Amino acid sequence: MEQTAAIDAFSALAHDTRLRIFRLLVQRGPAGTPAMEIGRLLDIKPSTLSGHLAALKRAGLVSSERQHREIQYAPRLDAVNGLVRFLLEDCCGGDSSACAGIGLPG
């Protein structure tokens, strides 16, 4: 992951509501969750929710797919892995034994 993309992702997550939305989506898994259900579960008005979902999507953290009359949102777990890799790149000066407790993705 490039630094600019990482900054965009962290900026999107640096908001209480967007972080709550993203954590809910991760909790519910890759199958996705309808936008209206996200709003209901987190008590967020539809007009506010759409702006937050758009910011997460622009940052590459969620994907969306229309299913009938509803839009389903899912976390992009590959993007999360990219963020973790970005943060831990060259961890411990390359000494993998020093980084053993971190749980680096394979």
C-alpha positions as CSV (number, residue, x, y, z in Angstrom):
1,M,0.0,0.0,0.0
2,E,1.3,3.5,-0.8
3,Q,1.5,6.2,1.8
4,T,-1.2,8.3,0.1
5,A,-3.7,5.4,0.2
6,A,-2.9,4.7,3.8
7,I,-3.4,8.3,4.8
8,D,-6.8,8.3,3.0
9,A,-7.8,5.2,4.8
10,F,-6.7,6.4,8.2
11,S,-8.4,9.8,7.6
12,A,-11.7,8.0,6.8
13,L,-11.4,5.9,10.0
14,A,-10.5,8.9,12.1
15,H,-14.2,9.8,12.6
16,D,-16.3,8.2,15.4
17,T,-19.3,7.3,13.2
18,R,-17.2,6.0,10.3
19,L,-15.1,3.9,12.7
20,R,-18.3,2.5,14.2
21,I,-19.7,1.7,10.7
22,F,-16.5,0.0,9.7
23,R,-16.2,-2.1,12.8
24,L,-19.8,-3.2,12.4
25,L,-19.1,-4.3,8.8
26,V,-16.0,-6.2,9.9
27,Q,-18.0,-7.9,12.6
28,R,-20.7,-8.9,10.2
29,G,-18.2,-10.3,7.7
30,P,-17.6,-10.2,3.9
31,A,-21.2,-11.1,3.0
32,G,-22.1,-7.5,3.6
33,T,-24.9,-5.6,5.3
34,P,-27.7,-3.6,3.8
35,A,-27.3,0.2,4.3
36,M,-30.6,0.5,6.0
37,E,-29.7,-2.2,8.5
38,I,-26.4,-0.4,9.2
39,G,-28.3,2.7,9.9
40,R,-30.8,0.9,12.1
41,L,-28.2,-1.0,14.1
42,L,-26.1,2.1,14.7
43,D,-29.0,4.6,14.9
44,I,-27.7,6.8,12.1
45,K,-30.1,8.8,9.8
46,P,-30.0,7.7,6.2
47,S,-28.8,11.1,4.9
48,T,-25.9,11.1,7.3
49,L,-25.1,7.4,6.8
50,S,-24.8,7.8,3.0
51,G,-22.1,10.4,3.4
52,H,-20.1,8.3,5.8
53,L,-20.4,5.2,3.6
54,A,-19.2,7.2,0.6
55,A,-16.1,8.4,2.5
56,L,-15.3,4.8,3.5
57,K,-15.8,3.6,-0.1
58,R,-13.6,6.4,-1.5
59,A,-10.9,5.4,0.9
60,G,-11.1,1.8,-0.4
61,L,-12.2,0.4,2.9
62,V,-15.7,-0.9,1.9
63,S,-17.3,-2.2,-1.3
64,S,-20.9,-1.9,-2.3
65,E,-23.2,-3.9,-4.4
66,R,-26.8,-3.2,-5.3
67,Q,-29.2,-6.1,-4.4
68,H,-32.7,-5.4,-5.6
69,R,-33.7,-2.1,-3.9
70,E,-31.0,-2.1,-1.3
71,I,-27.2,-1.4,-1.4
72,Q,-25.2,-4.0,0.5
73,Y,-21.9,-2.8,2.0
74,A,-19.0,-5.1,2.9
75,P,-15.6,-4.5,4.4
76,R,-12.6,-4.8,2.1
77,L,-10.5,-7.0,4.2
78,D,-7.7,-6.9,1.7
79,A,-7.5,-3.1,2.3
80,V,-7.3,-3.7,6.1
81,N,-4.4,-6.2,5.5
82,G,-2.8,-3.6,3.3
83,L,-3.0,-1.0,6.2
84,V,-1.5,-3.5,8.7
85,R,1.3,-4.4,6.3
86,F,2.0,-0.7,5.7
87,L,2.2,0.0,9.4
88,L,4.4,-3.0,10.2
89,E,6.6,-2.8,7.1
90,D,10.3,-3.2,8.2
91,C,9.1,-3.9,11.8
92,C,11.9,-4.4,14.3
93,G,14.5,-3.6,11.7
94,G,13.7,-6.8,9.8
95,D,14.3,-9.1,12.9
96,S,11.2,-11.3,12.5
97,S,11.9,-13.0,15.9
98,A,11.5,-9.6,17.6
99,C,8.1,-9.1,15.9
100,A,6.8,-12.6,16.7
101,G,4.2,-11.3,19.1
102,I,2.6,-8.9,16.7
103,G,0.9,-11.5,14.5
104,L,1.9,-10.1,11.1
105,P,-0.4,-11.3,8.3
106,G,1.2,-13.9,6.1
